Amino acid sequence: MRKLFRSYVNQNTEAAPLAVFRIFFGLLMFVSIMRFWYHGWIETLYLEPIFHFSYFGFEWVKPIGSATYFIFILCAISSLLVMVGYKYRWAMLLFFLSFTYIELMDKTTYLNHYYFISVLSFILLFLPANKYFSLDVLINQRKVVADFGSYEVPKWTIDCLKLFLAIVYVYAGLAKLNSDWLLEALPLKIWLPSKFEIPIIGGLLGEPWVHYAFSWFGAAYDLFIPLLLFWKPTRWFAFILVVIFHLLTRVLFPIGMFPYIMIVATLIFFDAKFHLKICRLIAKLVRYPSAILRKEPIVSSKKMKNIPKFSLVVVSLVLIVQLLFPWRHLLYPGELFWTEQGYRFSWRVMLMEKTGYAQFKIVDGNTGKWFYVDNSDFLTPFQEKQMSFQPDFILEYAHYLCRHFERQGHQEVAVYGEVQVSLNGRLSTPFVDSTINLAQEKESFKHKTWILPFKDEIKGL
């Protein structure tokens, strides 16, 4: 086994797939940042709110006033540098830090694909994606022409991207193997009828059989698409499915650039000859010197020299974490969809429709006087909506209210939450023990005992 591992690690392959991945990744990230800026979301999501929900352990990551725009500028510039492959390592590091900082500024904006991009950019930081068809190569073209080995990279640097994409897909599929998704077609049964205005298919989206068909196909797609992509005879068929699935998802749901990112990322599964053609096509458009482009893939594979062991170790650890971390919800009691303890960062995509209503009672411990809070005094409508059904949001907001009213002169402030939550169309039921002073509850990775039990059962992983 050890011998086989060493043999695999020492294998080399064409660098073109990494180059194509780098180019499209950088381009789509630039478009994403510009789109975010164009819609005014920097202002509405980060500058207008007076309070920001933080990730546990990252409370120090906050918007920095008007200078927040500078972070987005750095992110946009670094994405362009990644795309053209100039000072690649530094550009990739700057992109990872700036994008992840943006992601961490407010938990309200959490999306699986933001997390996906952060993890992916961290992996790319340790891959030689500038080895081919980049400005770094162009600047050192004399050296490259003399050493065609510069066109080659360790095989694992491409395979690790395939494995990461497979993990994302398979875990998303496993998460759909639950009774609400498969037996009740929830939450698609709630979402799809509202899309009746969509041309051609809109009239069908209210039909129950369509809800079930979409649910079952979605689960099967996520579980089996990696296998179809890995196997060469079904690769083009699988890619067509990827395009159809993600474009349809984009039409049905407002999930931004993620469908396009996944479509482009899937190209990594194609062989080197395919990517060499893409590189030559782009080279003609940008007038990149053809003398330093390979026309055909390598015929024989020699062992790589000076294998970057540190990079291999780091990327391996990242992938191991991605394999294990999504299962942490098993350490908590109760229904995952209800408590959401271990829900985030586990590739659970669009699995539930959850709504809530939350009001908070403030009690002055000295005088005994109490009053209710108007949440709109402190939160934007979007923040209030997200806070109303997520326990860590509720607790953080309660602590904020405690500090706020203590600064106003109230003594020994107690905060009680009266919260009603509906999950996947069920009747609203009490979510928080209203007799518990949330101001005294500490945020941690421990089970939140003040969350009331779920009154139904959802079977599944």
N, C-alpha and C positions, 0 to 999 in steps of 0.2 A: 504493500500500500504506500509506504513511504517512497519507494522507488518510482511508482506511478505518479505520485504527487510531484516529485522533483522533475520528472520528465514533462509533465504538463506545464509546470511553472516556467520551464526553460523554453517552451515552444514560442515561436514568433509568428506574426501574421502581418498582413497589410495594415498600414496606418490610415488608409483612406476612410474606413467606416467611422473612426474616431473624429476625423476631420469634418466629415459631413454632419455628424452629431453636434460637434462644436459650433459649426456655422449656423445651423438651424436653431440650436438652443439659444445662442446669443441674439439672433435676429428676433425670435419670438419673445425673449425676455425684454428686449428694447421696445417692441411693439406693446407689450403688456404694461410697462411702466408709463409709456406715453399715453396709452388708453386710460390708465388710472388717473393721470394728471388732467387729461382732456375733459373727463367727466366731472372734474371738481371734487373727486373723492378725498384728496389730500386735505382739503379744507373741511369737508363735512364730517369725515371720519376721525381726523387727528387734531385739527386745530379748533374747531367749534366746541366740542365737548369740554365740560369743565372737570370731568372725572373720566379716568380710563381704567378699564379692567385689566389686571396684570396676570401673567402666568406665575404660578408658584415658583419662587426662587429667582424670578426675573423682574421683581417689582421696580428695580432701578431703571429698567428700559422704558422710557417715556418719550413722547413727542417733545421737541425742543423749540417750540414756538415757530416763528417764520423760518428758522434754520432747518426745520424738517424738510423743506423743499430741497435743501442742499444734499440731504441724504438720498433723495430720489434722483437728483442730478448725478451723484456719484454712482448710483446703481445703474442708471441709463448709460453713462459713459463707459463703465466697466463692462456692461453687456456688449457694447459695440467692439470694445477691445478684445473681448473673448471671441466674438464672431470672426474678426479678421485675424486673430491669433497673434496679437502684438503684446509682448511682455506677458505672456499667457498666465504664468503662475501668479503674478502679482494682480493681474486683472481678475482672475478667477477668485482669488482671496478677497479682493475688494468687493466683488459682486456678492459673494457668500455672506460677508459681514454686513454689508449695507442692506441686502434683501432680508436677511434674517432679523436684523434690527427692526426693519419695517414690519415684519411679521409679528414681532414680539411687542410692539408698541401698544397694542390694544387687543385683548383676547376676543373682543366682540367680533372681529373680522376673521376669526379662524376659519380656514377652509382646508380640506385635505390636500388640494393641489398646491397651496402655499407651502405646506409641510413637505410635499413631494419635491418641490423645487429646491428647498433648503437642503434636503438630504442629497438630492442629485448634484447640486452645485458643490457640496462638500466632497462627494466622491470624485467629481471631475477635477477637483483641486489636486488630486494625487495621480491623475492619469495624463499621459503624454499626448494630449489632444492637439498640440501644436506641432507635432512631428512631421506633419505633411500639410501642404496647401495652406500656408499661413505666412504672415508677415515676418514672423521669427525665422522661418525657413528662407524667405526671400532675402532678408538682410544677410543671411549666412549662406547664400546660394553656392558660392564657390566650394565651400566645404561639403555641401549636400551633393553636388554633382559628382564630386570625387568619391563620395561614400554612399552608395545606394542603400546601405544598411539603415540609413536614416529614415527610409521609407517604412521601416518595420517597427512594430511594437510588440510587447509581450501579449500573447493571445488572451491571457486572463483580463487584460485591461478592457477588452471588448466584451468578453463573456460576463464580467461583473455587472455591466449595464443591462445585459439581457436578463440576468438573474434578478436584479433589482426590479425590473419591470414585471417579471413573472411573479415575484412576491406580492407586488401591489395588486396585480390582477387576481391571483389565487386567493389572497386574503379577503379581497372585496367580494369574491364569489362565496367563500366559506361563510362570511357574515350574512349572506342572503339566505343561507340554509336555516331559516327559522319559520315558525308557524304563521306569523303575520304576513311575511313576504310570499311564501309559497301557497298557503292554504286560504288566506284571506285577500291576497293581492294588495296588501297595504304596505306602504302608503300610496301606491300608484292609483288605487281606486279613488283616493281623495284628490290627487293632483291632476290626473289626465282629463277628467270631464271639463275642467276649466279652460282647456286648450282647444275648445271647439272652433275657434276662429282660424286655426291653421289650415291653409289650403290643402285640398285633396284628402288628407287623413283626418282632418278635424272632426268630421261627422262620425267617425268610428270610435273616437276616443272616449265616448260615453258608454260604449258597450262593455259589459262585464267580461266577455271572453277575451277582449283586447287587453284588459287589465291583467288577466292571468297569463296571457301569451307574453306580454312585455315582462312580467315578473319572472316567469320561468326561463325565457330566453336570456334575460339579463344575468341570471344566476349561472346558466350554462355557458354563456359567453365568457364571463370572468374566469370561470374555472378551467375552461378548455382552450381559450385563445392562445395562451403561451405554448401549449403543445403543438398547435397548428402552425404557429410561427417558427418554432424550433425545427419542425420537420419540413425539409425542402419541398417535397411534392405538394404540400398543402399551403405553402407560404404565401403565394399570391392570392389564393382564395381567402386565407386568413386576413391578409392586408385589406382586401376589399371589404370584408366584414368589419374590420377596425374602422375604416373610413365611414361606412354606412352607420355603424353603431354610434360613433362619436358625433357625426354630423346630425343624426337624428336627436341625440341627447342635447346638442347645442340648440336645435330648433325648439325642443320641448321645455328646456330648463335654462334659466339665466346663470350659467356657470362660467362665463367669461372665456378665457383663452385655453382652458384646460383641455377641451376636446382636440384642439389643433396641436397642442403640445404632445398629447399622447399619440396622435397620428404620426407626427414627425419622428417621435422617439422610437416608434415601431420599425422605422427604416433600419435600425441597427441590426435587425435579424437577417437582413439580406447580405449576400456574399460580397466580397471585395470588388469583383468586376462591376457590379451594379453601382457601387459608390465611386469607383474610378470614373465611370461615365458621368455621374453627377458633378464630380470635381472638374472634369474637362469642360462640361457645359458652362458651369459657373465661371471657369477660367476665361472662356471666350467672352463672356459678358463683361468681365472686369479687367480684361487684358492682362491676366496673370501669365508670366513667362512659361510657355509650354515646355521649355527645355528642362525644367525641374519638376515636371509631372510624369509619373509613370503611366505608361499606356496599357500595360497588361499586368495582372497579378503575378506574384512570385510563383515559380514552379516548384521549387524545393524549399524546405524549411530547415534552417540551421538553428542551432541553439543560441539563445540570446546571451549576450555577455553583460556583466554588471547589472544583474537583475535588481531593481529597486525594492529591496526587501521591506524597508519601512513602509512604503506605499502599499505593498501587498498586505502587510499586517494590518494597517489602518483600515483599508477597504474591506478586508475580511471581517474585522470587528464590527464595522458598520452593518454589514449584511447579517451577521449573527444577531446583532441587536434588533434588526428589522424582522428577523424570524421569531425572536422570543418576546419582544416588547408588546406586541398586540395581544398576547395571552395573559397579560397581567390582570385583566378583569376577573380571572378565575380566583384571585386572592380575595375578592370582595363578595359579601353576601348580597342577596337581592337580585332583582332584574336589572340587567345592564342598561337597557333602554330607559329605565326609570331613574336610576341613581346616576348614570353616566360616569361611574367611577371606573376608569380604564377605557373609556369610549374613544377619546381623542387619540390621535397619533397611532391608529390601529387599522387604517385603510378601510374604515366603515363609511361607505359613501351613500348618502341619500337613502337611508334605511328607515327613517321615521318622520312622522309629522307630529310635532310636539308644540303645544301652545299652553300658555299659563296666564294667570292673573295674580299679581303679588302686591300686597300693601303692607306697610310696616308701622308698627305701633311703638312710639318712643315714650318711655317712662322715666321721669325724674326720680331717682332713688331717694332723695332727701324729702321732697314735698309730696311724692306720690302722684303728682299730676301727670297726665298723659295726653297724647295727641297723635294723629295719623299724619304720615308724610305724603306730600304730593310729589311723586317720583319725577314728574316733568320739571321740577325745580332743579334737579341734579343730573338727569339723564336725557339723552336724545331718544326719540321714539324707537330707533333701531336698538339702542342699548337697553332700553326698558323691555323690549320684546325678548331679547336674548337672555336678559337677567331673570325673567319671570318663570323660567322652567329649568334652569341649570344651577345645581346646588352650589358649586364653587363661586358662581357669580353672586348668588343670593348672600352667601356668607361674606364675601368681600364687600359688597354694597352695605351690608349691615354694619360692618366694622367702620366703613367710611362715615355712615350716618352717626355712629357713636362718637367718633372724633369730631365731626362737624358740630354736633349739638353740645359737646363738652366745651368746645371753643366759644360757644355762644353763652356759656355760663351755667348750663345745666350740670347737676352733680350726679355721680354714680349712674350714668345713663344706661338703661337697659333697652334692647331692641328685640321686638318680637315680630316674627313674620307670619302673615296669614296668606298662604299661597295655595291656589287651586291649579291643578295641571291636568291636561288632557293628552293622552298618548294614542296616536293612530286612530283618531275618531272616537275613542271611548269617552264616556261621560267624565267631566272634570271631577277630580277627587282631591282631598287635602294632601298636600305634598310635604309640608314642614310641620313639625310639632310646634304648635303655636304657644306652648307653655315654656319653651326653651328660650333663654336669653342668648340670642345669637352673638351678642357682643362679647360673651365670655367663651365662645367656642373658638378653638384654634384651628387654623388651616394647616393641614398636613396630608400625608399620603395614607393616613389611617381611614377606616370606614367612618362615614358621617352618620352617627347614630340618631341624629335629629331628623333624618329623612324618614318619613312614614312609609310603611310597607306598600308594595304594589298590590292591588286587590284583584289582579288577574294573573294569567300565566302565559308567557311566550316561550315556546319550546324551541330549542336550537342551540347553536354553538355560542 
